[in-house]
Amino acid sequence: MFEAQFQTFEDTADPSQGKARATALREELRRRGLDGFLVPRADEHQNEYVPKPAERLAWLTGFSGSAGLAIVLLDKAAIFIDGRYTLQVREQVDLAVFPPQHIVEAPPESWIEANLRKGAKLGYDPWLHTPAAVERYERAARAAGASLVPVDSNPIDAVRTDRPEATFGPVSLHRKRYAGEAAAKKIARVQEALAKAKCDALLVSDPHSVAWLYNIRGADVGHTPLPLSFAVVPREGRTSLYIDGRKLSNSVRHALAELVEIEEPALLPAGIDKLGGRKARVRFDQATAPARLSQALAAAGGTADLGADPIALMKAVKNAAELVGARAAQLRDAGAFARFLAWFAAEAPGGKLTEIAATQALETFRRETGKLKDVSFPTIAGAGPNSAIPHYRVSERSNRRIAKGIFLIDSGAQYEDGTTDITRTLAVGRPTAEMRDRFTRVLKGHVAIARAAFPKGTSGAQLDAFARAALWNAGLDYDHGTGHGVGSYLSVHEGPQRISKLGAAPLEPGMIISNEPGYYKAGHWGVRTENLVLVEKRAIAGAERDMYGFDTLSLAPIDLALVEPKLLTAEETLWLNAYHARVRREVSPLLDGPTRKWLKAATRAID
C-alpha cells in the first residue's frame, strides 16, 4: 500500500476567511494608530519554507505560495505575486478583498505610492524585511507624503487566535564523510573573507549558511533540514551561535562548544549592540538579514555593510566529498524514480489513478531505498489543466483523476549524502501533435543547456536564452527561471547560482544547478523537463580561455511518446540517445527483471 509520510494533501487555503481576517487586522491597526501594514511571506531568515507560526500571509489571505506580499490599508488591500502563481492566487484568495498584482509588472512600491494617503503611517515588522526592502518601501511612502513605521510586535499575531506554537527540531551533526571539510576550516575561510572585505564581523542570518558553517542539520521547517538560528563570526576569535538550547542534545552541545559560544536567540540584539558600541563594521547578507538587526547596529554606533554573505558562494561550490555524495544520491533516486515510472506506465492507462495516488507511490518508492530523510519539496503532480500550473500542489480538493493527455510530476528527495530534484512530463494515451511540438521545443532547450560550453565568468543570465530559443521561434515562452542552485542535504533552491534572466552570479565548477525549461498552456496542459547538472571544466582543443560545461547528474527516461523527432537536429538526437544509453547502463543494475525490461524499452534509440 502506497502512502506519504513527508507531505500532506490537506487544503489549507480558505478564501472565505479573507474578509473577516482583514477586518480583524484593520481593527488592530486602528488601535495602534496605523493606517496600513505590510504582510510578507517571510520569517526572520527569509526562508523558502517557513515554520507554521510565521505563516502569516497564508493565514490572512489563504495564499500558500512560496513568495508573496500583502498590503492592507484601512480602506483597501492587495496581494503581490510573481508569474508562477497567477493561477494559484485566483484559486486560494478572495479577490474582492485582496486583488492580485504582478509583483514585477506592478511592484508594491508603485502601489504604495499610488494608494497611501498623505500623512498616513504604514507599519512593518522589521524582523521580516531586509534592509533593502525597507529602503524601497520608505522611498515609496515618502513619495506619497506618508511614513513607514516599524512595529515592536506583529499585529497579525495579535489577531491570529489559532497561531500554532513553535516547534524545536533536534539538531544533528553532519558527518565529515558527507560534509567533506571540518567546521574549523570553514570558519577560518570565512574569517579570511572578512579580512579581505575589511569587515569586523559577519552576521550569519541564513540558517542554510549556519548549517553549512558548523556542519549541523536541523528539523525546524518542512523539507529542508534547517536549524533556525543566527550566528556572528568575528574577523578573529571564537564565533557565536544563537540557537534555542532545547534543540541541542548533550552530545551535540558538547561538540559545538569546542568551536563556538552557544547563546540563546533572545541575546542576539544585545550582541549586536555590543558590536555597535565597538564601532564595528558588520557584514549583513542583503538577501536574508532582518532590518531589525542592521538598524540596531547603526543605532549603537556601528556600520552595517550590506552585501553578499561570503558563505553562500563557498556553500554553492561543492567539494569532492559532497560531489561523491551527490552522485550517489542521484543514482539511488534514479532507481526509485524508474520503479515509479514503470509502475505509472502500467497503472495510468486504466484511468483510475489520481494525482495523490501517484504522489504517494513515488514517495513510497523513495522510502524503500532505506535512505530517505524527507522529500525536498512538496511533489508537484499535475494532470491535465493542473500540469499548466508551474507550482501546483495537489490537495484533497484539487485532486484530479489522471486521464488521457499530459501528466507532469516534479519531485525531489533529501538524502544525507545529497538533495535531488527531477521533473518528467508523461503522456497518457496518444498525445496530440501540439503536445509533441511543445514538448520537443522544451526538450531542445533542455539539450541546449546540457550541451553548452561557455567561458569562465559566464553567468546564468547569459545562458538562459539557450533554453528559450526554440520556444521563442514559435512565439512562445515560460515565466519561471530555467535553473536554480541545489544544496548538499540542504535547500533544493540554493543561491547564488541560477540560470535565469536575473542570474548574475558566474557559474563555477562544483556548482549544482537545475536545467528545467517548460511550456504551459493555461487551462489545458503544461510540460517541463528537468535534470540536475554539475558545472565542470571542459577541455576544448585549441581553446584560448578556460572553458566550462555541464555534466548531467539526474538519470531518468524522457518520454519518447512526446518527442517529435523531425524537430530535433542530428546533434540533439545524438544527445538524447546517448543520455538514454547512460540511464539504461547505470540504472538497470538497481532494478528487478520486469522494471529493467521496461527501462530498456523506454530508453530505446530513435532515428
C-alpha positions as CSV (number, residue, x, y, z in Angstrom):
1,M,0.0,0.0,0.0
2,F,1.4,3.4,-1.0
3,E,1.4,6.3,1.4
4,A,3.0,9.6,2.0
5,Q,4.8,10.3,5.3
6,F,6.5,13.6,4.4
7,Q,3.7,15.5,2.8
8,T,0.0,16.0,3.3
9,F,-2.8,16.9,0.9
10,E,-4.9,19.0,3.3
11,D,-6.3,22.1,1.6
12,T,-5.4,24.9,4.0
13,A,-6.5,27.7,1.7
14,D,-9.8,29.2,2.7
15,P,-10.7,32.3,0.7
16,S,-13.9,32.7,2.7
17,Q,-11.8,33.8,5.8
18,G,-10.1,36.6,4.0
19,K,-12.7,39.3,4.6
20,A,-13.1,38.6,8.3
21,R,-9.4,38.4,8.9
22,A,-8.7,41.6,7.0
23,T,-11.3,43.3,9.2
24,A,-9.8,42.0,12.4
25,L,-6.3,43.2,11.3
26,R,-7.7,46.6,10.4
27,E,-9.3,47.0,13.9
28,E,-5.9,46.1,15.4
29,L,-4.2,48.7,13.1
30,R,-6.6,51.4,14.2
31,R,-5.9,50.5,17.8
32,R,-2.2,51.0,17.2
33,G,-2.6,54.2,15.3
34,L,-1.5,52.7,12.0
35,D,-3.1,53.2,8.5
36,G,-1.8,50.1,6.9
37,F,0.6,47.1,7.3
38,L,2.9,45.1,5.1
39,V,2.4,41.3,5.3
40,P,5.3,39.4,3.6
41,R,5.5,35.7,3.1
42,A,8.6,35.5,5.3
43,D,10.2,34.6,8.6
44,E,13.2,36.2,10.3
45,H,15.5,34.5,7.9
46,Q,13.7,34.9,4.6
47,N,13.4,31.1,4.3
48,E,11.6,29.5,1.4
49,Y,9.8,27.2,3.9
50,V,8.8,29.0,7.0
51,P,7.7,27.5,10.4
52,K,4.0,27.4,11.0
53,P,3.9,30.3,13.4
54,A,5.4,32.5,10.6
55,E,2.7,31.6,8.0
56,R,1.1,35.0,8.4
57,L,0.4,35.7,4.7
58,A,-1.3,32.3,4.3
59,W,-3.4,32.8,7.4
60,L,-4.5,36.3,6.3
61,T,-5.2,35.7,2.6
62,G,-5.3,31.9,2.0
63,F,-2.4,32.1,-0.4
64,S,0.1,29.3,0.2
65,G,2.8,30.0,-2.4
66,S,6.4,30.3,-1.5
67,A,6.7,34.1,-2.3
68,G,4.3,36.9,-2.0
69,L,3.3,40.1,-0.1
70,A,0.0,41.6,1.0
71,I,-0.5,45.3,1.8
72,V,-3.5,46.0,3.9
73,L,-4.7,49.6,4.3
74,L,-7.8,50.7,6.2
75,D,-9.9,51.0,3.1
76,K,-8.2,48.7,0.5
77,A,-5.7,45.9,0.1
78,A,-3.7,44.0,-2.5
79,I,-1.7,40.8,-2.8
80,F,1.5,40.7,-4.9
81,I,2.7,37.5,-6.5
82,D,5.0,36.6,-9.4
83,G,4.3,34.8,-12.7
84,R,4.5,31.3,-11.1
85,Y,1.3,32.0,-9.0
86,T,-1.0,33.9,-11.3
87,L,-3.4,30.9,-11.5
88,Q,-2.9,29.7,-7.9
89,V,-3.7,33.0,-6.3
90,R,-7.1,33.1,-8.0
91,E,-8.0,29.7,-6.5
92,Q,-6.9,30.5,-3.0
93,V,-7.7,34.2,-2.3
94,D,-10.8,36.3,-2.1
95,L,-10.1,38.6,-5.0
96,A,-12.6,41.1,-3.8
97,V,-10.6,41.6,-0.6
98,F,-7.1,41.1,-2.0
99,P,-7.0,42.0,-5.7
100,P,-3.8,40.3,-7.1
101,Q,-1.0,42.3,-8.6
102,H,2.0,41.1,-10.5
103,I,5.0,41.8,-8.3
104,V,7.3,42.6,-11.3
105,E,4.9,44.5,-13.6
106,A,3.1,46.4,-10.8
107,P,5.6,46.3,-7.8
108,P,4.4,47.0,-4.2
109,E,6.4,50.3,-4.2
110,S,4.3,51.7,-7.0
111,W,1.1,50.6,-5.3
112,I,2.1,52.2,-2.1
113,E,2.9,55.5,-3.8
114,A,-0.4,55.5,-5.6
115,N,-2.6,54.4,-2.7
116,L,-1.2,55.5,0.6
117,R,-2.8,58.8,1.6
118,K,-0.7,61.8,2.7
119,G,0.3,61.7,6.4
120,A,-0.5,58.0,6.7
121,K,1.6,55.6,8.8
122,L,2.3,52.3,7.1
123,G,3.5,49.7,9.6
124,Y,6.0,46.9,9.0
125,D,7.7,44.2,11.1
126,P,11.5,44.9,10.9
127,W,12.3,41.2,11.6
128,L,10.5,40.2,8.4
129,H,12.1,42.6,5.8
130,T,15.6,43.0,4.6
131,P,17.2,46.5,4.9
132,A,17.0,46.9,1.1
133,A,13.3,46.1,1.1
134,V,12.7,48.6,3.9
135,E,14.6,51.3,2.0
136,R,12.4,50.7,-1.1
137,Y,9.2,50.9,0.9
138,E,10.4,54.0,2.8
139,R,11.0,55.8,-0.5
140,A,7.6,54.9,-1.8
141,A,5.9,56.1,1.4
142,R,7.8,59.4,1.3
143,A,6.8,59.9,-2.3
144,A,3.2,59.6,-1.1
145,G,3.8,62.1,1.7
146,A,3.4,59.3,4.3
147,S,5.8,57.4,6.6
148,L,7.0,53.8,7.1
149,V,6.8,52.8,10.8
150,P,8.4,49.7,12.4
151,V,6.3,47.8,15.0
152,D,7.6,46.2,18.2
153,S,5.2,43.2,17.8
154,N,3.4,41.9,14.7
155,P,-0.3,42.8,14.6
156,I,-1.1,39.6,12.8
157,D,0.0,37.7,15.8
158,A,-2.3,39.7,18.0
159,V,-5.4,38.8,16.0
160,R,-4.4,35.2,14.9
161,T,-6.1,33.4,17.8
162,D,-5.2,29.9,16.4
163,R,-1.5,30.6,15.9
164,P,0.5,27.4,16.5
165,E,3.3,27.1,18.9
166,A,6.9,27.0,17.6
167,T,8.5,23.6,17.4
168,F,12.1,22.7,18.3
169,G,13.5,20.2,16.0
170,P,16.6,18.4,17.2
171,V,20.0,19.4,15.8
172,S,22.3,16.7,14.4
173,L,25.9,16.7,13.4
174,H,26.5,16.4,9.7
175,R,29.3,13.8,9.4
176,K,32.6,14.6,7.9
177,R,32.2,11.9,5.2
178,Y,29.3,13.9,3.8
179,A,30.5,17.5,4.6
180,G,34.0,17.0,3.3
181,E,35.5,19.8,5.4
182,A,35.8,20.4,9.1
183,A,33.8,23.3,10.6
184,A,37.0,24.8,12.0
185,K,38.5,25.1,8.5
186,K,35.2,26.6,7.2
187,I,35.3,29.2,9.9
188,A,38.9,30.1,9.1
189,R,37.9,30.6,5.4
190,V,35.1,32.9,6.4
191,Q,37.3,34.9,8.6
192,E,39.8,35.3,5.7
193,A,37.0,36.6,3.6
194,L,36.1,39.1,6.3
195,A,39.6,40.4,6.5
196,K,39.7,40.9,2.7
197,A,36.4,42.8,2.9
198,K,37.7,44.9,5.8
199,C,34.7,43.8,8.0
200,D,35.0,43.2,11.7
201,A,32.3,40.6,11.8
202,L,29.6,38.7,9.8
203,L,26.0,38.3,10.9
204,V,25.0,34.9,9.6
205,S,21.3,35.3,9.1
206,D,20.6,32.5,6.6
207,P,20.2,29.1,8.5
208,H,21.5,27.3,5.4
209,S,24.8,29.1,6.0
210,V,24.7,28.3,9.7
211,A,24.1,24.6,8.9
212,W,27.0,24.5,6.4
213,L,29.4,26.5,8.5
214,Y,29.1,24.3,11.6
215,N,28.3,21.0,9.8
216,I,25.0,20.7,11.5
217,R,21.4,19.9,10.3
218,G,18.1,20.5,12.0
219,A,14.4,19.9,11.8
220,D,12.6,23.2,12.2
221,V,10.9,23.6,8.9
222,G,9.5,21.2,6.3
223,H,11.6,19.5,3.6
224,T,14.9,21.3,4.4
225,P,17.0,20.2,7.4
226,L,17.4,23.6,8.8
227,P,18.3,24.6,12.4
228,L,16.7,28.0,12.6
229,S,19.4,30.1,14.2
230,F,21.7,33.1,13.7
231,A,25.5,33.3,14.1
232,V,28.1,36.0,14.5
233,V,31.5,35.4,13.0
234,P,34.2,37.9,14.1
235,R,37.2,38.5,12.0
236,E,39.3,37.0,14.7
237,G,38.4,34.7,17.7
238,R,35.5,32.4,18.5
239,T,32.2,32.6,16.8
240,S,28.8,32.8,18.5
241,L,25.8,30.6,17.6
242,Y,22.4,31.9,18.6
243,I,20.2,28.9,18.8
244,D,17.4,27.7,21.1
245,G,19.1,25.3,23.6
246,R,16.1,23.0,23.5
247,K,17.3,21.8,20.1
248,L,20.7,20.6,21.4
249,S,21.3,17.2,22.9
250,N,24.2,17.0,25.4
251,S,26.5,15.3,22.8
252,V,25.7,17.9,20.1
253,R,26.1,20.8,22.6
254,H,29.5,19.4,23.7
255,A,30.7,19.0,20.1
256,L,29.7,22.5,19.2
257,A,31.0,24.1,22.3
258,E,34.5,23.2,21.2
259,L,34.1,25.6,18.3
260,V,31.6,28.3,19.3
261,E,29.9,30.2,22.1
262,I,26.3,28.9,22.3
263,E,23.8,31.7,23.1
264,E,20.0,31.9,23.3
265,P,18.4,33.8,20.4
266,A,16.9,36.4,22.7
267,L,20.5,37.6,23.4
268,L,21.3,38.4,19.8
269,P,20.1,42.1,19.8
270,A,22.4,42.7,22.8
271,G,25.2,41.1,20.9
272,I,24.6,43.4,18.0
273,D,24.5,46.4,20.4
274,K,28.0,45.4,21.7
275,L,29.3,45.3,18.2
276,G,27.8,48.7,17.6
277,G,29.4,50.0,20.8
278,R,32.8,49.0,19.5
279,K,32.1,50.9,16.2
280,A,32.3,47.6,14.3
281,R,31.8,47.2,10.6
282,V,29.5,44.2,10.3
283,R,28.6,42.4,7.0
284,F,24.9,41.8,6.7
285,D,23.6,39.4,4.0
286,Q,21.5,41.7,1.8
287,A,19.2,38.8,0.9
288,T,18.3,37.4,4.3
289,A,19.3,39.8,7.1
290,P,16.4,41.3,9.1
291,A,16.3,45.1,9.1
292,R,15.8,45.0,12.8
293,L,19.4,44.0,13.4
294,S,21.1,46.4,10.9
295,Q,19.0,49.2,12.4
296,A,20.1,48.2,15.9
297,L,23.8,48.1,14.9
298,A,23.6,51.6,13.3
299,A,21.7,53.0,16.4
300,A,24.5,51.6,18.6
301,G,27.2,53.3,16.6
302,G,28.3,50.5,14.2
303,T,28.3,50.3,10.4
304,A,26.1,47.8,8.5
305,D,28.0,46.6,5.5
306,L,25.2,45.3,3.2
307,G,26.4,42.8,0.7
308,A,26.7,39.1,-0.1
309,D,27.1,36.5,2.6
310,P,30.5,35.0,1.7
311,I,29.3,31.6,2.9
312,A,26.8,31.4,0.1
313,L,29.4,31.0,-2.6
314,M,31.5,28.7,-0.5
315,K,28.5,26.5,0.1
316,A,27.5,26.6,-3.6
317,V,30.8,25.2,-4.8
318,K,30.7,21.6,-3.7
319,N,33.8,19.8,-2.5
320,A,34.9,16.3,-3.5
321,A,33.1,14.5,-0.7
322,E,29.9,16.4,-1.5
323,L,30.1,15.6,-5.2
324,V,30.6,11.9,-4.4
325,G,27.5,12.1,-2.2
326,A,25.6,14.0,-4.9
327,R,26.3,11.3,-7.5
328,A,25.4,8.5,-5.1
329,A,22.1,10.3,-4.1
330,Q,21.2,10.9,-7.8
331,L,21.8,7.3,-8.7
332,R,19.8,5.9,-5.7
333,D,17.0,8.3,-6.6
334,A,17.1,7.2,-10.2
335,G,16.4,3.7,-9.2
336,A,13.4,4.7,-7.2
337,F,12.1,7.0,-9.9
338,A,12.5,4.3,-12.6
339,R,10.4,2.0,-10.5
340,F,7.8,4.7,-10.2
341,L,7.8,5.4,-14.0
342,A,7.4,1.7,-14.7
343,W,4.5,1.4,-12.2
344,F,2.9,4.5,-13.7
345,A,3.2,3.2,-17.2
346,A,1.2,0.1,-16.2
347,E,-1.4,1.8,-14.0
348,A,-2.2,5.1,-15.7
349,P,-3.9,3.7,-18.8
350,G,-6.6,2.1,-16.5
351,G,-8.0,5.6,-15.8
352,K,-8.3,5.1,-12.0
353,L,-5.1,6.7,-10.9
354,T,-5.2,10.1,-9.2
355,E,-2.6,12.8,-8.6
356,I,-2.5,12.0,-4.9
357,A,-2.1,8.3,-5.6
358,A,0.9,9.0,-7.9
359,T,2.5,11.3,-5.3
360,Q,2.1,8.6,-2.6
361,A,3.6,6.0,-4.9
362,L,6.7,8.0,-5.7
363,E,7.4,8.8,-2.1
364,T,7.0,5.1,-1.2
365,F,9.5,4.0,-3.8
366,R,11.9,6.6,-2.4
367,R,11.4,5.5,1.2
368,E,12.0,1.9,0.1
369,T,15.7,2.9,-0.6
370,G,16.0,3.0,3.2
371,K,17.9,6.3,2.9
372,L,15.1,8.9,2.5
373,K,15.2,11.7,5.1
374,D,12.4,13.8,3.6
375,V,11.1,15.0,0.2
376,S,13.0,18.1,-0.8
377,F,9.7,19.9,-1.6
378,P,6.0,19.0,-1.8
379,T,5.6,17.0,-5.0
380,I,4.1,18.8,-8.0
381,A,1.9,16.2,-9.6
382,G,-0.5,17.7,-12.1
383,A,-2.8,16.1,-14.6
384,G,-4.4,17.9,-17.5
385,P,-5.1,21.6,-16.6
386,N,-3.2,21.2,-13.3
387,S,0.0,20.5,-15.2
388,A,-0.2,24.0,-16.6
389,I,0.3,25.4,-13.1
390,P,4.1,25.5,-12.6
391,H,4.0,25.3,-8.8
392,Y,0.8,23.3,-8.4
393,R,0.4,21.5,-5.2
394,V,-2.2,18.7,-5.1
395,S,-4.8,18.8,-2.3
396,E,-7.8,16.6,-1.5
397,R,-9.9,19.3,-3.0
398,S,-8.0,19.7,-6.3
399,N,-7.0,16.0,-6.7
400,R,-7.7,15.0,-10.3
401,R,-8.0,11.6,-11.9
402,I,-5.2,11.1,-14.4
403,A,-7.0,10.8,-17.8
404,K,-5.6,10.7,-21.3
405,G,-3.3,13.6,-22.1
406,I,-0.5,15.1,-20.1
407,F,0.7,14.3,-16.5
408,L,3.6,16.3,-15.1
409,I,5.5,15.2,-12.0
410,D,8.2,17.4,-10.4
411,S,9.7,16.0,-7.2
412,G,12.8,15.5,-5.2
413,A,14.3,13.8,-2.2
414,Q,16.5,14.6,0.8
415,Y,19.2,12.0,1.5
416,E,22.0,12.5,3.9
417,D,24.5,12.5,1.0
418,G,22.6,14.7,-1.3
419,T,19.5,16.5,-2.5
420,T,17.6,15.6,-5.7
421,D,15.1,17.4,-7.9
422,I,13.7,16.0,-11.2
423,T,10.7,16.6,-13.5
424,R,9.2,14.4,-16.1
425,T,6.2,15.0,-18.4
426,L,4.4,11.8,-19.2
427,A,1.9,11.1,-22.0
428,V,-1.2,9.1,-21.0
429,G,-2.6,7.7,-24.2
430,R,-1.8,9.2,-27.6
431,P,-0.5,12.8,-27.3
432,T,-1.7,15.5,-29.8
433,A,0.6,17.0,-32.4
434,E,0.6,20.2,-30.4
435,M,1.7,18.4,-27.3
436,R,4.5,16.8,-29.1
437,D,5.6,20.1,-30.7
438,R,5.7,22.0,-27.4
439,F,7.3,19.1,-25.6
440,T,10.1,18.8,-28.2
441,R,10.7,22.5,-28.2
442,V,11.2,22.4,-24.5
443,L,13.5,19.3,-24.9
444,K,15.5,21.3,-27.5
445,G,16.1,24.0,-24.9
446,H,17.0,21.4,-22.2
447,V,19.5,19.8,-24.6
448,A,21.0,23.2,-25.5
449,I,21.8,23.9,-21.8
450,A,23.1,20.3,-21.3
451,R,25.5,20.6,-24.2
452,A,26.5,24.2,-23.6
453,A,30.2,25.2,-23.5
454,F,31.0,28.6,-22.0
455,P,34.0,30.6,-20.8
456,K,34.9,31.2,-17.2
457,G,33.0,34.1,-15.8
458,T,29.7,33.3,-17.7
459,S,26.6,33.9,-15.7
460,G,23.3,32.1,-15.8
461,A,21.6,35.1,-17.4
462,Q,23.9,34.7,-20.4
463,L,22.8,31.0,-20.8
464,D,19.1,31.5,-20.2
465,A,18.2,32.3,-23.8
466,F,19.7,28.9,-24.9
467,A,16.8,27.2,-23.2
468,R,14.2,29.5,-24.7
469,A,15.3,29.9,-28.3
470,A,13.2,27.0,-29.8
471,L,10.1,28.3,-28.0
472,W,10.8,31.9,-29.0
473,N,11.0,30.8,-32.6
474,A,7.4,29.7,-32.3
475,G,6.3,32.8,-30.3
476,L,6.3,31.0,-27.0
477,D,8.0,31.4,-23.6
478,Y,7.7,30.5,-19.9
479,D,7.6,32.7,-16.8
480,H,9.9,30.9,-14.4
481,G,13.7,30.7,-14.4
482,T,15.5,27.9,-16.3
483,G,17.5,26.7,-13.4
484,H,18.2,27.1,-9.7
485,G,21.1,26.0,-7.5
486,V,20.8,22.9,-5.3
487,G,22.3,22.3,-1.9
488,S,24.1,19.3,-0.4
489,Y,21.4,17.8,2.0
490,L,20.2,21.4,2.3
491,S,17.8,23.5,0.3
492,V,16.7,22.3,-3.1
493,H,16.7,26.0,-4.1
494,E,20.2,27.4,-3.4
495,G,21.9,30.6,-4.5
496,P,23.7,32.5,-5.7
497,Q,23.9,30.4,-8.9
498,R,20.9,30.2,-11.2
499,I,20.0,30.2,-14.9
500,S,17.5,32.9,-15.4
501,K,17.2,36.4,-16.8
502,L,18.3,37.6,-13.4
503,G,21.1,35.1,-12.8
504,A,24.1,37.4,-12.3
505,A,26.5,35.1,-10.4
506,P,29.2,33.5,-12.6
507,L,28.9,29.7,-12.8
508,E,31.8,27.9,-11.2
509,P,33.0,24.2,-11.2
510,G,31.4,22.3,-8.4
511,M,28.0,24.2,-8.5
512,I,24.9,22.0,-9.0
513,I,22.1,23.6,-10.8
514,S,18.8,22.5,-12.4
515,N,18.0,22.6,-16.1
516,E,14.3,22.9,-16.4
517,P,12.7,24.8,-19.3
518,G,8.9,24.4,-19.7
519,Y,5.8,25.5,-21.5
520,Y,2.3,26.0,-20.1
521,K,-1.0,26.2,-22.0
522,A,-3.1,27.7,-19.2
523,G,-6.3,25.7,-18.5
524,H,-5.2,22.8,-20.7
525,W,-1.7,21.2,-20.0
526,G,1.9,22.0,-19.4
527,V,5.3,20.4,-20.0
528,R,8.6,20.6,-18.2
529,T,11.8,18.5,-18.4
530,E,14.3,18.9,-15.5
531,N,17.6,17.3,-14.7
532,L,20.2,18.5,-12.3
533,V,23.6,19.3,-13.8
534,L,27.1,19.9,-12.4
535,V,29.3,22.7,-13.6
536,E,32.7,21.3,-14.6
537,K,35.8,22.2,-16.5
538,R,35.6,21.3,-20.2
539,A,38.6,20.6,-22.4
540,I,38.3,22.0,-25.9
541,A,41.1,21.6,-28.4
542,G,42.6,25.0,-29.3
543,A,40.6,26.9,-26.6
544,E,42.1,30.2,-25.7
545,R,40.2,30.6,-22.5
546,D,39.2,28.4,-19.6
547,M,36.0,26.7,-20.6
548,Y,33.2,25.1,-18.6
549,G,30.2,22.9,-19.3
550,F,27.7,20.7,-17.6
551,D,27.6,17.1,-16.6
552,T,24.1,15.8,-16.2
553,L,23.5,14.1,-12.8
554,S,19.8,13.1,-13.0
555,L,19.1,9.8,-14.7
556,A,15.6,9.0,-15.9
557,P,13.9,8.3,-19.2
558,I,12.4,11.2,-21.2
559,D,9.1,10.1,-22.6
560,L,9.7,9.3,-26.2
561,A,5.9,9.3,-26.9
562,L,6.1,13.1,-26.6
563,V,9.1,13.6,-28.8
564,E,8.7,14.8,-32.4
565,P,12.0,13.5,-34.0
566,K,11.6,15.8,-37.0
567,L,12.1,18.8,-34.8
568,L,15.4,17.6,-33.4
569,T,18.8,18.2,-35.1
570,A,21.2,15.4,-35.6
571,E,23.2,16.6,-32.6
572,E,20.1,16.8,-30.4
573,T,19.1,13.3,-31.4
574,L,22.6,12.0,-30.6
575,W,22.5,13.7,-27.2
576,L,19.1,12.1,-26.4
577,N,20.2,8.6,-27.5
578,A,23.5,8.9,-25.5
579,Y,21.7,10.1,-22.4
580,H,19.2,7.2,-22.6
581,A,22.0,4.7,-23.1
582,R,23.7,6.1,-20.0
583,V,20.4,5.9,-18.0
584,R,20.0,2.2,-19.1
585,R,23.6,1.3,-18.3
586,E,23.7,3.0,-14.8
587,V,20.2,2.4,-13.5
588,S,19.4,-1.1,-14.8
589,P,21.6,-2.8,-12.1
590,L,19.3,-1.3,-9.4
591,L,16.1,-2.8,-10.8
592,D,14.3,-6.1,-10.9
593,G,13.8,-8.0,-14.1
594,P,10.4,-6.6,-15.2
595,T,11.4,-3.0,-14.4
596,R,14.7,-3.5,-16.2
597,K,12.8,-4.7,-19.2
598,W,10.5,-1.6,-19.1
599,L,13.6,0.7,-18.8
600,K,15.2,-0.9,-21.9
601,A,12.2,-0.1,-24.0
602,A,11.8,3.4,-22.5
603,T,15.4,4.3,-23.4
604,R,15.5,2.8,-26.9
605,A,17.4,4.8,-29.5
606,I,15.4,6.9,-32.0
607,D,16.4,7.9,-35.5
